[in-house]
Amino acid sequence: MAAPEKVTEAMKARQWRNPKQWCLTLAQLREVLEFCITTEVYKDLKAKKGKVTMYDINEFFVKPWSAQTGCSTAVLMRREAEADAQVM
């Protein structure tokens, strides 16, 4: 995933055009989820609630990762690579 200081203007510009390209591959999605599962935040949420939902993943991981970058997590993961989503 691109660090905030590695975000380019091209990556930011993609946020305003062609939403079909705001996508992750299944392998990238799995990578994100596998990372989340290893964190203390995830473990704490699971211990307190008994489960971790995609809402939790969004609130505790996706939003903080993308905050103040001007990019979605998908664009941060794919960086300069552009490809249309195959499944929506």
N, C-alpha and C positions, 0 to 999 in steps of 0.2 A: 504494500500500500504506500502510496506517495505521502511523504511527510509534508506538513503545511508549507515548508520553505521550498519544496520541490514542485509545487503546483504551478503549472504554466498558464499563460493567457489562453492558449488553445484549449486546455482542459476546462477552464472557466467558461469559455465561449460555447463549448459543447452543451453546457447546461441550458442554453437558451435556444438550441436548435435540435432537431431530430431526436425526439424522445425514444425512438426505437433503438437508439444506440446507448441508452443508459442502462446497460445490462451487465450481468455477471455470467460467466460460464458456470455450469453446475460444479465444476471442480473448484472455482473461486468461492462460490457460496459455501461449499463444504469446508474450505480452508478457513473462512470467516467463522463459521459455527464451531469448528474444532478448536480454533484459538479461544473463542469465548468460553467454551467449556473448561478450559484449563485455568481460567482466572479466578481469583478470590471473590470478585464481584459476583460471578455466576454461581459459585459454590455457596456464597452467603444467601443469594436470592433463593436458590433451591432449598437450602436449609430452612429458611423462614417461611416460604410459600408452598413448598413441596413440589414445585414445578417452575420452569422458566418458560415464558411465552415469547412469541416473536415481538409482541409489544415491549417486553422487557429488553430483548436484544436491541430493539430500536432505541429505547430510552437510555439504556446504560452503555451501549457500545456505538451504534451507528451515529446517533446525534453528536456525542462527544468527538468521535473521529472526524466528522465532517464539519463541525462548528468552525466558523470563520475561515473556511478554505474556499468557499464559493463553489464547491463540488460535492456531488453525491459520493457515497461510498463506492458505488460501481465505477464512477470515473476515477476515483482515487486508486482503485484496484487495477483498472485497465490502463491507466495513465494516458498515453497518446494513442493507444490502439483503438480503432473504431471498427465496430461490427454490428450489424443488425441483430436484434433478438430473434431467436429461432422459435421460441415458444413464449406466449404472453398469457 
